[in-house]
Amino acid sequence: MTVYHPPAFFKGKKIVLGVTGSIAAFKAAALASYLTKAGARVTVCMTEHARRLVGESTFEAITGNRVYSDLFAQGGSIVHIALARESDVILILPATANIIGKIAAGIADDLLSTLVLVEPQKVVVAPAMNVSMWKNPLVQENVDRLRRRGIQIIAPVSGILACGEEGEGRLPELEDLAEEIFYCLHMPRKLEGKKVLVTAGATREWIDPVRFVSNPSSGFMGCALAAVAKAWGAEVRMIMGVSSVRMPSSVVVERVETVAEMKEALERGFPLCDILFMNAAVSDFCPSSLSLAKIKKERTKGLTISFVPAPDLLEGLAQQKKNQTVVGFCAETEDPLSEAKRKLKKKNLDMMVANLIEKGKSGFEVPTNKAWIVKREGEEVELPLLDKRELAEAIVTHLVSLL
């Protein structure tokens, strides 16, 4: 499962999962399992209609905790107060039009709607319903009321619905749900109001129609940076080269392949951003010519391929920056810190991140990186070998301190 939040993010989080009577209630079980395995303490609160769709025993087995559904349950505490106060978040998923209307109107006629009134600032709502119901002006008006009151909404996505119709109304897939919850829970959010542009993935420079020059970059590191920047509150866009990973949730992505296409996309996108993370593994050189037909094996004896330098996209952009922050990345097999300091100065960057390439341990095609960060004012930071998602969080944290 490809997700871009740091592995330990959910560890220790106290989550009340409110399950309502949508056919998508079975997805709540999968999410409860994921969050529990990630280290969260999940307590499920079910409406009466939800209990008719998914049994309480399912959630109790998954979470290892008692399921609550009765407002008047006996115990040593007032249950709706205790559940709300002791939680970090009250996640209502799936949320029907009914529960959305209740919250918007302040109605409290069962346990779930009552505990929402106790700690409304903790509430996150993930709607799921028929497309016509979702687009009903009354439902949209209620959703807008929730947003105005500070309640975060995980918007439904388009697809085939349980009723057989197609359109908006589905819960996002599990990976996207996990990421959206990460965005909602992340604190602080010191990049709110900032526009962040992230490049990621590899470029390809073609020799003939079936062969190219490239590198093993998967795009995972750039996707992790984009997700973390969004979690810090930024509006994030990506320019994505060739990649082998899913894209982060709720991030606008423009696809490119060659250095020339990357350059064109950056020329459009860079003037509109406040912060650029230039993480893409861009080719340093390109074949000097392109064969329009496949080069046959019989012709390869004595074949010579010549290359020309590719334009330095990062240096070109950094020379044009206007009150913008530019973060560069380099991948090195030797002396990464010296290279980071040299490139920071040469390219007029605000921050440089150097990654050590060590096969099977750090760099391409592995989940971890050993990195150094150099800042424009001279600060140098050596980081231990980290999961790339943890490294992304560290990089954004240092970027925020630089701002």
Secondary structure, DSSP 8 states (H G I E B T S, - for coil): ----S-TTTTTT-EEEEEE-S-TTHHHHHHHHHHHHHTT-EEEEEE-HHHHHHS-HHHHHHHHSS--B--TT--SSS-HHHHHHHT-SEEEEEEE-HHHHHHHHHT---SHHHHHHHH-GGGEEEEE---HHHHH-HHHHHHHHHHHHTT-EE---EEEE-TTS-EEEEE---HHHHHHHHHHHH----TTTT-EEEEEESB--EEEETTEEE-----SHHHHHHHHHHHHTT-EEEEEE-B-SS---TT-EEEE--SHHHHHHHHHHHGGG-SEEEE-SB--SEEESS--SS---GGG-TT----EEE---HHHHHHTT-SS-EEEEEEEESS-HHHHHHHHHHHHT-SEEEEEE-BTTTBSTTSSEE-EEEEETTS-EEE--SEEHHHHHHHHHHHHHHH-
